[in-house]
């Protein structure tokens, strides 16, 4: 109505803030560390006359998300594959490879990486190539990007830093979603800045490099590079082990023993306090008297099979907050469906969470 361009991020934000003010909706202050970091990364290369890591004006279509490399070789479930937008590509530059979408901190798609399904083929990975669009040269530089950084919930208490894409997928699937990849065994100055911007003051960075010679050499260099500027712990993997070599229980032991605070989505006293406070806020569950001492997500899910349709919607929401990567039998939370099932008091609690989301 105001004649502004919805494709222009600044104009869209301005309109949203005006609407929020009009309807008296409180909005959180922008994360200045992230805004500053994003501006620095985008503006730095402009003097060269070449656009680096600019958003794409297309998406790859027809990718096979059910390919056996993803399902059997990497042992990824459907939810993980869908979350990262992965799929086998059968044509073009990435033919025979898994296409991996790459995003900047604004969640804009800036390119695709391609991982060949045959380990004997070199190079295993292809990164976006240079292209010319409307007379402008576009180039990709991985040194200005951290894989999966756009999904990190700010400010992060703990952040896991790994080398490769597959380690991020595996950690996410096993209950450790706050992980990012350097896309290699070295850390650039820009990547160091992004890592620092994602972690809250006093938070922890867990450096989980591969156990091969290159990974352990990088581990020592990165530890020295950070110095005392941020809390960094670095579990030392043996031989040729990678994060993908460990089961969920092994990862939990490895990571929680390394960090002062537990970082998984399924354990720790503070997460239990948080989730119980959320459960007891819902009128439909007030009589359950759930406490941190008796909270059991498995028992809660079992009971949910006897709930009414509205109670099931709330249960789906609660279990989704507790562990967003698990396949709960009661189903996934659907915001549109829940809006039709729930009354105003229950909707308000969910809307409040969406305004300032958190995960245990």
SULKAQUI-V360105 format. One record per pair of residues at least 12 apart in sequence whose C-alpha atoms are under 10 Angstrom apart, sorted by the first residue. I is the first residue (numbers start at 1). J is the second residue. D is the distance in whole Angstrom. If there is no record, write none. Layout:
i->I j->J d->D
i->I j->J d->D
This chain:
i->2 j->15 d->9
i->9 j->106 d->10
i->25 j->355 d->10
i->26 j->355 d->9
i->27 j->355 d->8
i->27 j->356 d->9
i->28 j->355 d->8
i->28 j->356 d->8
i->31 j->154 d->8
i->31 j->155 d->9
i->31 j->197 d->9
i->31 j->198 d->10
i->32 j->197 d->9
i->33 j->155 d->10
i->33 j->193 d->10
i->33 j->194 d->9
i->33 j->196 d->9
i->33 j->197 d->5
i->33 j->198 d->8
i->33 j->199 d->10
i->33 j->200 d->10
i->34 j->105 d->8
i->34 j->106 d->9
i->34 j->154 d->9
i->34 j->155 d->10
i->34 j->193 d->10
i->34 j->194 d->8
i->34 j->196 d->10
i->34 j->197 d->6
i->34 j->198 d->7
i->35 j->105 d->9
i->35 j->106 d->9
i->35 j->197 d->9
i->36 j->194 d->10
i->36 j->197 d->9
i->37 j->105 d->9
i->37 j->190 d->9
i->37 j->191 d->10
i->37 j->193 d->7
i->37 j->194 d->7
i->37 j->196 d->10
i->37 j->197 d->7
i->37 j->198 d->10
i->38 j->104 d->8
i->38 j->105 d->7
i->38 j->106 d->8
i->38 j->144 d->10
i->38 j->145 d->10
i->38 j->194 d->8
i->38 j->197 d->10
i->40 j->144 d->10
i->40 j->190 d->9
i->40 j->193 d->10
i->41 j->53 d->9
i->41 j->104 d->10
i->41 j->105 d->10
i->41 j->143 d->10
i->41 j->144 d->6
i->41 j->145 d->9
i->41 j->190 d->7
i->41 j->191 d->10
i->41 j->193 d->10
i->41 j->194 d->9
i->42 j->54 d->8
i->42 j->104 d->10
i->42 j->144 d->9
i->44 j->144 d->10
i->49 j->136 d->9
i->49 j->137 d->8
i->49 j->138 d->10
i->50 j->132 d->10
i->50 j->136 d->7
i->50 j->137 d->6
i->50 j->138 d->6
i->50 j->139 d->7
i->51 j->130 d->10
i->51 j->132 d->10
i->51 j->136 d->8
i->51 j->137 d->6
i->51 j->138 d->5
i->51 j->139 d->6
i->51 j->140 d->8
i->52 j->110 d->9
i->52 j->130 d->9
i->52 j->137 d->9
i->52 j->138 d->6
i->52 j->139 d->5
i->52 j->140 d->5
i->52 j->141 d->7
i->52 j->142 d->10
i->52 j->144 d->9
i->53 j->102 d->10
i->53 j->103 d->9
i->53 j->104 d->8
i->53 j->108 d->10
i->53 j->109 d->9
i->53 j->110 d->6
i->53 j->111 d->7
i->53 j->128 d->9
i->53 j->138 d->7
i->53 j->139 d->6
i->53 j->140 d->5
i->53 j->141 d->7
i->53 j->142 d->8
i->53 j->144 d->8
i->53 j->145 d->8
i->54 j->103 d->10
i->54 j->104 d->9
i->54 j->108 d->9
i->54 j->109 d->8
i->54 j->110 d->6
i->54 j->111 d->8
i->54 j->138 d->7
i->54 j->139 d->8
i->54 j->140 d->8
i->55 j->102 d->10
i->55 j->103 d->8
i->55 j->104 d->8
i->55 j->106 d->10
i->55 j->107 d->10
i->55 j->108 d->6
i->55 j->109 d->5
i->55 j->110 d->4
i->55 j->111 d->8
i->55 j->138 d->10
i->56 j->103 d->10
i->56 j->108 d->8
i->56 j->109 d->6
i->56 j->110 d->5
i->56 j->111 d->7
i->56 j->112 d->10
i->56 j->133 d->10
i->56 j->138 d->10
i->57 j->109 d->9
i->57 j->110 d->9
i->57 j->111 d->10
i->57 j->133 d->9
i->58 j->109 d->9
i->58 j->110 d->10
i->58 j->111 d->9
i->59 j->101 d->9
i->59 j->109 d->8
i->59 j->110 d->10
i->59 j->111 d->9
i->59 j->112 d->9
i->60 j->87 d->10
i->60 j->89 d->9
i->60 j->99 d->8
i->60 j->101 d->9
i->60 j->111 d->10
i->60 j->112 d->9
i->61 j->87 d->9
i->61 j->89 d->9
i->62 j->87 d->8
i->62 j->88 d->9
i->62 j->89 d->8
i->62 j->90 d->9
i->62 j->91 d->10
i->63 j->85 d->9
i->63 j->86 d->8
i->63 j->87 d->5
i->63 j->88 d->5
i->63 j->89 d->5
i->63 j->90 d->8
i->63 j->91 d->10
i->63 j->98 d->8
i->63 j->99 d->8
i->64 j->86 d->8
i->64 j->87 d->5
i->64 j->88 d->5
i->64 j->89 d->7
i->64 j->90 d->9
i->64 j->98 d->9
i->64 j->99 d->9
i->65 j->78 d->8
i->65 j->81 d->7
i->65 j->82 d->8
i->65 j->85 d->8
i->65 j->86 d->6
i->65 j->87 d->4
i->65 j->88 d->6
i->65 j->89 d->9
i->65 j->98 d->9
i->65 j->99 d->10
i->66 j->78 d->8
i->66 j->81 d->9
i->66 j->86 d->9
i->66 j->87 d->7
i->66 j->88 d->8
i->67 j->86 d->10
i->67 j->87 d->7
i->67 j->88 d->6
i->67 j->89 d->10
i->67 j->98 d->9
i->67 j->117 d->10
i->68 j->88 d->9
i->68 j->117 d->10
i->69 j->87 d->10
i->69 j->88 d->8
i->69 j->97 d->10
i->69 j->98 d->8
i->69 j->116 d->10
i->69 j->117 d->6
i->69 j->118 d->9
i->70 j->86 d->8
i->70 j->87 d->8
i->70 j->88 d->8
i->70 j->98 d->8
i->70 j->117 d->9
i->70 j->166 d->10
i->73 j->117 d->9
i->74 j->166 d->8
i->74 j->169 d->9
i->74 j->170 d->8
i->74 j->244 d->9
i->75 j->170 d->9
i->75 j->173 d->10
i->75 j->244 d->10
i->76 j->166 d->10
i->76 j->169 d->8
i->76 j->170 d->7
i->76 j->173 d->7
i->77 j->169 d->10
i->77 j->170 d->10
i->77 j->173 d->8
i->77 j->325 d->10
i->77 j->327 d->10
i->78 j->327 d->10
i->79 j->173 d->8
i->79 j->324 d->10
i->79 j->325 d->7
i->79 j->326 d->9
i->79 j->327 d->8
i->80 j->169 d->7
i->80 j->170 d->8
i->80 j->172 d->7
i->80 j->173 d->6
i->80 j->174 d->10
i->80 j->325 d->7
i->80 j->326 d->10
i->81 j->169 d->8
i->81 j->173 d->9
i->83 j->169 d->9
i->83 j->172 d->10
i->83 j->173 d->10
i->83 j->325 d->9
i->84 j->100 d->8
i->84 j->101 d->7
i->84 j->102 d->9
i->84 j->148 d->9
i->84 j->165 d->10
i->84 j->168 d->10
i->84 j->169 d->8
i->84 j->172 d->10
i->85 j->99 d->8
i->85 j->100 d->7
i->85 j->101 d->6
i->85 j->102 d->10
i->86 j->98 d->7
i->86 j->99 d->6
i->86 j->100 d->5
i->86 j->101 d->7
i->86 j->114 d->10
i->87 j->99 d->6
i->87 j->100 d->7
i->87 j->101 d->10
i->87 j->114 d->10
i->88 j->100 d->9
i->88 j->114 d->9
i->88 j->115 d->9
i->88 j->116 d->9
i->88 j->117 d->9
i->89 j->114 d->9
i->89 j->115 d->10
i->89 j->116 d->10
i->93 j->114 d->9
i->93 j->126 d->9
i->93 j->128 d->10
i->93 j->129 d->10
i->94 j->112 d->9
i->94 j->113 d->8
i->94 j->114 d->6
i->94 j->115 d->8
i->94 j->116 d->8
i->94 j->125 d->10
i->94 j->126 d->8
i->94 j->127 d->10
i->94 j->128 d->10
i->95 j->114 d->9
i->95 j->115 d->10
i->95 j->116 d->8
i->96 j->114 d->9
i->96 j->115 d->8
i->96 j->116 d->6
i->96 j->117 d->7
i->96 j->118 d->8
i->97 j->113 d->9
i->97 j->114 d->5
i->97 j->115 d->5
i->97 j->116 d->4
i->97 j->117 d->6
i->97 j->118 d->8
i->97 j->124 d->9
i->97 j->125 d->8
i->97 j->126 d->9
i->98 j->112 d->10
i->98 j->113 d->8
i->98 j->114 d->5
i->98 j->115 d->5
i->98 j->116 d->6
i->98 j->117 d->7
i->98 j->125 d->9
i->99 j->111 d->10
i->99 j->112 d->6
i->99 j->113 d->6
i->99 j->114 d->5
i->99 j->115 d->7
i->99 j->116 d->9
i->99 j->125 d->10
i->99 j->126 d->9
i->100 j->112 d->5
i->100 j->113 d->5
i->100 j->114 d->6
i->100 j->115 d->8
i->100 j->127 d->10
i->100 j->147 d->10
i->100 j->165 d->8
i->101 j->113 d->7
i->101 j->114 d->9
i->101 j->147 d->9
i->101 j->148 d->10
i->102 j->127 d->10
i->102 j->128 d->9
i->102 j->142 d->10
i->102 j->145 d->9
i->102 j->146 d->9
i->102 j->147 d->7
i->102 j->148 d->8
i->102 j->149 d->10
i->102 j->150 d->10
i->103 j->145 d->8
i->103 j->146 d->9
i->103 j->147 d->7
i->103 j->148 d->7
i->103 j->149 d->8
i->103 j->150 d->7
i->103 j->151 d->9
i->104 j->144 d->9
i->104 j->145 d->7
i->104 j->146 d->8
i->104 j->147 d->8
i->104 j->148 d->9
i->104 j->149 d->8
i->104 j->150 d->6
i->104 j->151 d->10
i->105 j->145 d->8
i->105 j->146 d->9
i->105 j->147 d->10
i->105 j->148 d->9
i->105 j->149 d->6
i->105 j->150 d->5
i->105 j->151 d->8
i->105 j->152 d->9
i->105 j->194 d->9
i->106 j->149 d->9
i->106 j->150 d->6
i->106 j->151 d->10
i->107 j->148 d->9
i->107 j->149 d->9
i->107 j->150 d->5
i->107 j->151 d->8
i->108 j->150 d->9
i->110 j->128 d->9
i->110 j->139 d->10
i->110 j->140 d->8
i->110 j->145 d->10
i->111 j->127 d->8
i->111 j->128 d->6
i->111 j->129 d->9
i->111 j->139 d->10
i->111 j->140 d->8
i->112 j->126 d->9
i->112 j->127 d->7
i->112 j->128 d->6
i->112 j->129 d->9
i->112 j->140 d->10
i->113 j->125 d->7
i->113 j->126 d->6
i->113 j->127 d->5
i->113 j->128 d->6
i->113 j->129 d->10
i->113 j->165 d->10
i->113 j->183 d->10
i->114 j->126 d->5
i->114 j->127 d->7
i->114 j->128 d->8
i->115 j->127 d->9
i->115 j->165 d->9
i->115 j->166 d->10
i->125 j->183 d->10
i->127 j->140 d->8
i->127 j->141 d->9
i->127 j->142 d->8
i->127 j->183 d->10
i->128 j->140 d->6
i->128 j->141 d->9
i->128 j->142 d->9
i->129 j->141 d->10
i->142 j->182 d->8
i->142 j->183 d->7
i->142 j->184 d->9
i->142 j->188 d->9
i->142 j->190 d->10
i->142 j->191 d->9
i->143 j->182 d->8
i->143 j->183 d->9
i->143 j->184 d->10
i->143 j->186 d->9
i->143 j->187 d->8
i->143 j->188 d->6
i->143 j->189 d->8
i->143 j->190 d->7
i->143 j->191 d->6
i->143 j->192 d->10
i->144 j->182 d->10
i->144 j->188 d->8
i->144 j->189 d->9
i->144 j->190 d->6
i->144 j->191 d->6
i->144 j->192 d->10
i->144 j->193 d->10
i->144 j->194 d->9
i->145 j->181 d->9
i->145 j->182 d->8
i->145 j->183 d->9
i->145 j->188 d->9
i->145 j->190 d->8
i->145 j->191 d->6
i->145 j->194 d->8
i->146 j->161 d->9
i->146 j->179 d->10
i->146 j->180 d->6
i->146 j->181 d->6
i->146 j->182 d->6
i->146 j->183 d->7
i->146 j->187 d->10
i->146 j->188 d->10
i->146 j->190 d->9
i->146 j->191 d->6
i->146 j->192 d->9
i->146 j->194 d->7
i->146 j->195 d->8
i->147 j->161 d->10
i->147 j->162 d->10
i->147 j->163 d->10
i->147 j->164 d->9
i->147 j->165 d->7
i->147 j->168 d->8
i->147 j->179 d->9
i->147 j->180 d->5
i->147 j->181 d->5
i->147 j->182 d->7
i->147 j->183 d->7
i->147 j->191 d->10
i->148 j->165 d->9
i->148 j->168 d->8
i->148 j->169 d->9
i->148 j->177 d->9
i->148 j->178 d->9
i->148 j->179 d->7
i->148 j->180 d->5
i->148 j->181 d->7
i->148 j->182 d->10
i->149 j->178 d->8
i->149 j->179 d->8
i->149 j->180 d->6
i->149 j->181 d->8
i->149 j->194 d->8
i->149 j->195 d->8
i->149 j->198 d->8
i->150 j->180 d->9
i->150 j->198 d->10
i->151 j->177 d->8
i->151 j->178 d->8
i->151 j->179 d->9
i->151 j->180 d->9
i->152 j->177 d->8
i->152 j->178 d->6
i->152 j->179 d->8
i->152 j->180 d->8
i->152 j->198 d->7
i->152 j->199 d->9
i->153 j->177 d->9
i->153 j->178 d->8
i->153 j->198 d->8
i->153 j->199 d->10
i->153 j->357 d->8
i->153 j->358 d->7
i->153 j->359 d->8
i->154 j->178 d->10
i->154 j->197 d->9
i->154 j->198 d->6
i->154 j->199 d->7
i->154 j->200 d->8
i->154 j->357 d->10
i->154 j->358 d->9
i->155 j->197 d->8
i->155 j->198 d->6
i->155 j->199 d->6
i->155 j->200 d->5
i->155 j->201 d->9
i->155 j->203 d->9
i->156 j->178 d->8
i->156 j->197 d->9
i->156 j->198 d->6
i->156 j->199 d->5
i->156 j->200 d->6
i->156 j->201 d->9
i->156 j->203 d->7
i->156 j->204 d->8
i->156 j->205 d->9
i->156 j->263 d->10
i->157 j->178 d->9
i->157 j->198 d->9
i->157 j->199 d->6
i->157 j->200 d->6
i->157 j->201 d->8
i->157 j->202 d->8
i->157 j->203 d->5
i->157 j->204 d->6
i->157 j->205 d->9
i->157 j->261 d->8
i->157 j->262 d->10
i->157 j->263 d->8
i->158 j->178 d->7
i->158 j->179 d->9
i->158 j->198 d->9
i->158 j->199 d->7
i->158 j->200 d->8
i->158 j->202 d->9
i->158 j->203 d->6
i->158 j->204 d->5
i->158 j->205 d->6
i->158 j->206 d->7
i->158 j->231 d->10
i->158 j->232 d->10
i->158 j->259 d->8
i->158 j->260 d->10
i->158 j->261 d->8
i->158 j->262 d->9
i->158 j->263 d->6
i->158 j->264 d->10
i->159 j->176 d->9
i->159 j->177 d->9
i->159 j->178 d->5
i->159 j->179 d->6
i->159 j->180 d->8
i->159 j->195 d->8
i->159 j->196 d->10
i->159 j->198 d->8
i->159 j->199 d->7
i->159 j->200 d->10
i->159 j->203 d->8
i->159 j->204 d->6
i->159 j->205 d->5
i->159 j->206 d->6
i->159 j->207 d->8
i->159 j->232 d->10
i->159 j->263 d->8
i->160 j->176 d->8
i->160 j->177 d->9
i->160 j->178 d->6
i->160 j->179 d->4
i->160 j->180 d->6
i->160 j->181 d->9
i->160 j->195 d->10
i->160 j->204 d->9
i->160 j->205 d->6
i->160 j->206 d->5
i->160 j->207 d->6
i->160 j->208 d->7
i->160 j->209 d->10
i->160 j->232 d->10
i->160 j->233 d->10
i->160 j->234 d->10
i->160 j->255 d->9
i->160 j->263 d->9
i->161 j->178 d->9
i->161 j->179 d->6
i->161 j->180 d->5
i->161 j->181 d->6
i->161 j->182 d->7
i->161 j->195 d->8
i->161 j->205 d->7
i->161 j->206 d->6
i->161 j->207 d->5
i->161 j->208 d->6
i->161 j->209 d->8
i->161 j->234 d->10
i->162 j->179 d->7
i->162 j->180 d->6
i->162 j->181 d->5
i->162 j->182 d->6
i->162 j->183 d->8
i->162 j->184 d->9
i->162 j->185 d->9
i->162 j->206 d->9
i->162 j->207 d->6
i->162 j->208 d->5
i->162 j->209 d->5
i->162 j->210 d->8
i->162 j->215 d->10
i->162 j->242 d->9
i->162 j->243 d->8
i->163 j->180 d->8
i->163 j->181 d->5
i->163 j->182 d->5
i->163 j->183 d->5
i->163 j->184 d->5
i->163 j->185 d->6
i->163 j->186 d->8
i->163 j->187 d->9
i->163 j->207 d->9
i->163 j->208 d->8
i->163 j->209 d->6
i->163 j->210 d->7
i->163 j->215 d->8
i->163 j->218 d->10
i->163 j->242 d->9
i->163 j->243 d->9
i->164 j->180 d->9
i->164 j->181 d->5
i->164 j->182 d->7
i->164 j->183 d->5
i->164 j->184 d->6
i->164 j->185 d->8
i->164 j->209 d->9
i->164 j->210 d->9
i->164 j->242 d->9
i->164 j->243 d->9
i->165 j->180 d->8
i->165 j->181 d->6
i->165 j->182 d->9
i->165 j->183 d->7
i->165 j->184 d->9
i->166 j->181 d->9
i->166 j->242 d->10
i->166 j->243 d->9
i->166 j->244 d->7
i->167 j->179 d->9
i->167 j->180 d->9
i->167 j->181 d->8
i->167 j->208 d->9
i->167 j->209 d->10
i->167 j->210 d->10
i->167 j->242 d->8
i->167 j->243 d->6
i->167 j->244 d->6
i->167 j->245 d->9
i->168 j->180 d->6
i->168 j->181 d->7
i->168 j->243 d->9
i->168 j->244 d->9
i->169 j->244 d->9
i->170 j->243 d->8
i->170 j->244 d->6
i->170 j->245 d->9
i->170 j->246 d->9
i->170 j->247 d->9
i->170 j->248 d->9
i->171 j->243 d->8
i->171 j->244 d->8
i->171 j->246 d->10
i->171 j->247 d->10
i->171 j->248 d->8
i->171 j->251 d->8
i->171 j->252 d->10
i->171 j->264 d->10
i->172 j->264 d->10
i->172 j->324 d->10
i->172 j->325 d->7
i->173 j->248 d->9
i->173 j->324 d->9
i->173 j->325 d->6
i->173 j->326 d->8
i->174 j->246 d->10
i->174 j->247 d->8
i->174 j->248 d->5
i->174 j->249 d->9
i->174 j->251 d->8
i->174 j->252 d->9
i->174 j->264 d->9
i->174 j->265 d->9
i->174 j->323 d->10
i->174 j->325 d->8
i->174 j->326 d->9
i->175 j->248 d->8
i->175 j->251 d->9
i->175 j->252 d->9
i->175 j->263 d->9
i->175 j->264 d->6
i->175 j->265 d->5
i->175 j->266 d->7
i->175 j->323 d->7
i->175 j->324 d->8
i->175 j->325 d->7
i->175 j->326 d->8
i->176 j->248 d->9
i->176 j->251 d->9
i->176 j->252 d->9
i->176 j->255 d->10
i->176 j->263 d->7
i->176 j->264 d->5
i->176 j->265 d->7
i->176 j->266 d->9
i->176 j->323 d->10
i->176 j->325 d->9
i->177 j->263 d->9
i->177 j->264 d->8
i->177 j->265 d->8
i->177 j->323 d->10
i->177 j->324 d->9
i->177 j->325 d->9
i->177 j->359 d->10
i->178 j->198 d->10
i->178 j->263 d->8
i->178 j->264 d->9
i->178 j->265 d->10
i->179 j->205 d->10
i->179 j->206 d->9
i->179 j->207 d->10
i->179 j->208 d->10
i->180 j->195 d->9
i->181 j->208 d->10
i->181 j->209 d->10
i->182 j->209 d->10
i->184 j->209 d->10
i->184 j->214 d->10
i->184 j->215 d->9
i->184 j->218 d->10
i->185 j->209 d->8
i->185 j->210 d->8
i->185 j->214 d->7
i->185 j->215 d->6
i->185 j->216 d->9
i->185 j->217 d->9
i->185 j->218 d->6
i->185 j->219 d->8
i->185 j->222 d->10
i->186 j->209 d->10
i->186 j->214 d->9
i->186 j->215 d->9
i->186 j->217 d->9
i->186 j->218 d->6
i->186 j->219 d->9
i->186 j->221 d->8
i->186 j->222 d->8
i->187 j->218 d->8
i->187 j->219 d->10
i->187 j->221 d->9
i->187 j->222 d->7
i->187 j->225 d->9
i->188 j->222 d->10
i->189 j->225 d->9
i->192 j->222 d->9
i->192 j->225 d->9
i->192 j->226 d->8
i->195 j->230 d->10
i->196 j->226 d->9
i->196 j->229 d->9
i->196 j->230 d->7
i->196 j->231 d->10
i->199 j->230 d->9
i->199 j->231 d->10
i->200 j->230 d->10
i->201 j->230 d->8
i->201 j->231 d->9
i->202 j->230 d->8
i->202 j->231 d->7
i->203 j->230 d->8
i->203 j->231 d->7
i->203 j->232 d->9
i->203 j->259 d->10
i->203 j->260 d->10
i->203 j->261 d->9
i->204 j->230 d->7
i->204 j->231 d->5
i->204 j->232 d->6
i->204 j->233 d->7
i->204 j->259 d->7
i->204 j->260 d->8
i->204 j->261 d->8
i->204 j->263 d->10
i->205 j->230 d->8
i->205 j->231 d->6
i->205 j->232 d->5
i->205 j->233 d->6
i->205 j->234 d->8
i->205 j->259 d->9
i->206 j->231 d->9
i->206 j->232 d->6
i->206 j->233 d->5
i->206 j->234 d->6
i->206 j->235 d->8
i->206 j->255 d->8
i->206 j->256 d->10
i->206 j->258 d->8
i->206 j->259 d->7
i->207 j->219 d->7
i->207 j->222 d->9
i->207 j->223 d->8
i->207 j->232 d->7
i->207 j->233 d->6
i->207 j->234 d->5
i->207 j->235 d->7
i->207 j->236 d->9
i->207 j->255 d->10
i->207 j->258 d->10
i->208 j->233 d->9
i->208 j->234 d->6
i->208 j->235 d->6
i->208 j->236 d->8
i->208 j->237 d->8
i->208 j->242 d->8
i->208 j->243 d->7
i->208 j->254 d->10
i->208 j->255 d->9
i->209 j->234 d->8
i->209 j->235 d->8
i->209 j->236 d->8
i->209 j->237 d->7
i->209 j->241 d->9
i->209 j->242 d->7
i->209 j->243 d->8
i->210 j->236 d->8
i->210 j->237 d->6
i->210 j->238 d->8
i->210 j->239 d->9
i->210 j->240 d->7
i->210 j->241 d->6
i->210 j->242 d->5
i->210 j->243 d->7
i->210 j->244 d->10
i->210 j->245 d->10
i->211 j->235 d->10
i->211 j->236 d->7
i->211 j->237 d->4
i->211 j->238 d->5
i->211 j->239 d->5
i->211 j->240 d->5
i->211 j->241 d->5
i->211 j->242 d->6
i->211 j->243 d->9
i->212 j->237 d->8
i->212 j->238 d->8
i->212 j->239 d->6
i->212 j->240 d->5
i->212 j->241 d->7
i->212 j->242 d->8
i->213 j->238 d->10
i->213 j->239 d->8
i->213 j->240 d->8
i->215 j->236 d->10
i->215 j->237 d->9
i->215 j->240 d->9
i->215 j->241 d->10
i->215 j->242 d->9
i->216 j->234 d->10
i->216 j->236 d->8
i->216 j->237 d->8
i->216 j->238 d->9
i->216 j->239 d->10
i->216 j->240 d->10
i->219 j->234 d->7
i->219 j->235 d->9
i->219 j->236 d->8
i->220 j->234 d->9
i->222 j->234 d->10
i->231 j->259 d->10
i->232 j->258 d->10
i->232 j->259 d->9
i->233 j->255 d->10
i->233 j->258 d->6
i->233 j->259 d->7
i->233 j->260 d->9
i->234 j->255 d->9
i->234 j->258 d->7
i->234 j->259 d->9
i->235 j->254 d->7
i->235 j->255 d->8
i->235 j->257 d->9
i->235 j->258 d->6
i->235 j->259 d->9
i->236 j->254 d->10
i->237 j->254 d->10
i->248 j->264 d->10
i->251 j->264 d->9
i->252 j->264 d->7
i->252 j->265 d->10
i->252 j->266 d->10
i->252 j->267 d->9
i->256 j->268 d->10
i->262 j->360 d->10
i->263 j->360 d->8
i->264 j->323 d->9
i->264 j->359 d->10
i->264 j->360 d->8
i->265 j->321 d->9
i->265 j->322 d->7
i->265 j->323 d->6
i->265 j->324 d->9
i->265 j->325 d->9
i->265 j->359 d->7
i->265 j->360 d->5
i->266 j->297 d->9
i->266 j->322 d->7
i->266 j->323 d->7
i->266 j->360 d->7
i->267 j->322 d->10
i->267 j->360 d->8
i->268 j->292 d->10
i->268 j->360 d->9
i->269 j->292 d->7
i->269 j->293 d->9
i->269 j->360 d->10
i->270 j->292 d->9
i->270 j->360 d->8
i->271 j->292 d->9
i->271 j->322 d->8
i->271 j->359 d->8
i->271 j->360 d->4
i->272 j->291 d->8
i->272 j->292 d->5
i->272 j->293 d->8
i->272 j->294 d->10
i->272 j->295 d->7
i->272 j->296 d->9
i->272 j->322 d->9
i->272 j->360 d->8
i->273 j->291 d->8
i->273 j->292 d->6
i->273 j->293 d->9
i->273 j->295 d->9
i->273 j->360 d->9
i->274 j->292 d->9
i->274 j->322 d->9
i->274 j->358 d->9
i->274 j->359 d->9
i->274 j->360 d->7
i->275 j->290 d->10
i->275 j->291 d->9
i->275 j->292 d->8
i->275 j->295 d->9
i->275 j->297 d->10
i->275 j->318 d->8
i->275 j->319 d->9
i->275 j->321 d->8
i->275 j->322 d->7
i->275 j->359 d->9
i->275 j->360 d->7
i->276 j->289 d->9
i->276 j->290 d->6
i->276 j->291 d->6
i->276 j->292 d->6
i->276 j->293 d->10
i->276 j->294 d->10
i->276 j->295 d->7
i->276 j->318 d->10
i->277 j->290 d->9
i->277 j->291 d->8
i->277 j->292 d->9
i->278 j->318 d->8
i->278 j->321 d->10
i->278 j->349 d->8
i->278 j->350 d->9
i->278 j->353 d->9
i->279 j->291 d->9
i->279 j->314 d->9
i->279 j->315 d->9
i->279 j->317 d->10
i->279 j->318 d->7
i->279 j->319 d->10
i->279 j->349 d->10
i->281 j->345 d->10
i->281 j->346 d->9
i->281 j->349 d->7
i->282 j->311 d->10
i->282 j->314 d->8
i->282 j->345 d->8
i->282 j->346 d->6
i->282 j->347 d->9
i->282 j->348 d->10
i->282 j->349 d->7
i->282 j->350 d->9
i->283 j->311 d->10
i->283 j->345 d->8
i->283 j->346 d->7
i->284 j->310 d->9
i->284 j->311 d->7
i->284 j->314 d->9
i->284 j->346 d->8
i->285 j->311 d->8
i->285 j->314 d->9
i->285 j->315 d->9
i->288 j->300 d->10
i->297 j->315 d->10
i->297 j->318 d->9
i->297 j->319 d->7
i->297 j->322 d->8
i->297 j->323 d->9
i->297 j->328 d->10
i->298 j->319 d->9
i->298 j->328 d->9
i->298 j->329 d->10
i->300 j->315 d->8
i->300 j->318 d->10
i->300 j->319 d->9
i->301 j->315 d->7
i->301 j->316 d->9
i->301 j->318 d->10
i->301 j->319 d->8
i->301 j->328 d->7
i->301 j->329 d->7
i->301 j->330 d->7
i->301 j->331 d->10
i->302 j->328 d->10
i->302 j->329 d->8
i->302 j->330 d->8
i->303 j->315 d->10
i->303 j->330 d->10
i->304 j->316 d->9
i->304 j->329 d->9
i->304 j->330 d->7
i->305 j->329 d->9
i->305 j->330 d->7
i->307 j->330 d->10
i->308 j->341 d->10
i->309 j->338 d->9
i->309 j->341 d->7
i->309 j->342 d->9
i->310 j->337 d->10
i->310 j->338 d->7
i->310 j->339 d->9
i->310 j->340 d->9
i->310 j->341 d->5
i->310 j->342 d->6
i->310 j->343 d->9
i->310 j->346 d->9
i->311 j->338 d->10
i->311 j->341 d->9
i->311 j->342 d->8
i->311 j->346 d->10
i->312 j->330 d->7
i->312 j->331 d->9
i->312 j->332 d->10
i->312 j->333 d->9
i->312 j->338 d->9
i->312 j->341 d->10
i->313 j->330 d->9
i->313 j->331 d->9
i->313 j->332 d->9
i->313 j->333 d->6
i->313 j->334 d->8
i->313 j->335 d->9
i->313 j->337 d->8
i->313 j->338 d->6
i->313 j->339 d->9
i->313 j->341 d->8
i->313 j->342 d->8
i->314 j->333 d->8
i->314 j->334 d->10
i->314 j->338 d->8
i->314 j->341 d->10
i->314 j->342 d->8
i->314 j->346 d->8
i->314 j->347 d->9
i->314 j->349 d->10
i->314 j->350 d->9
i->315 j->328 d->10
i->315 j->330 d->8
i->315 j->331 d->9
i->315 j->332 d->9
i->315 j->333 d->8
i->316 j->328 d->8
i->316 j->329 d->9
i->316 j->330 d->7
i->316 j->331 d->6
i->316 j->332 d->6
i->316 j->333 d->5
i->316 j->334 d->8
i->316 j->338 d->10
i->317 j->331 d->10
i->317 j->332 d->8
i->317 j->333 d->5
i->317 j->334 d->8
i->317 j->335 d->9
i->317 j->338 d->9
i->317 j->350 d->8
i->318 j->333 d->9
i->318 j->350 d->9
i->319 j->331 d->10
i->319 j->332 d->9
i->319 j->333 d->9
i->320 j->332 d->7
i->320 j->333 d->7
i->320 j->359 d->9
i->321 j->333 d->10
i->321 j->353 d->10
i->321 j->357 d->9
i->321 j->358 d->8
i->321 j->359 d->6
i->321 j->360 d->8
i->322 j->358 d->10
i->322 j->359 d->6
i->322 j->360 d->6
i->323 j->359 d->8
i->323 j->360 d->8
i->324 j->359 d->8
i->335 j->347 d->10
i->335 j->350 d->9
i->335 j->351 d->10
i->338 j->350 d->10
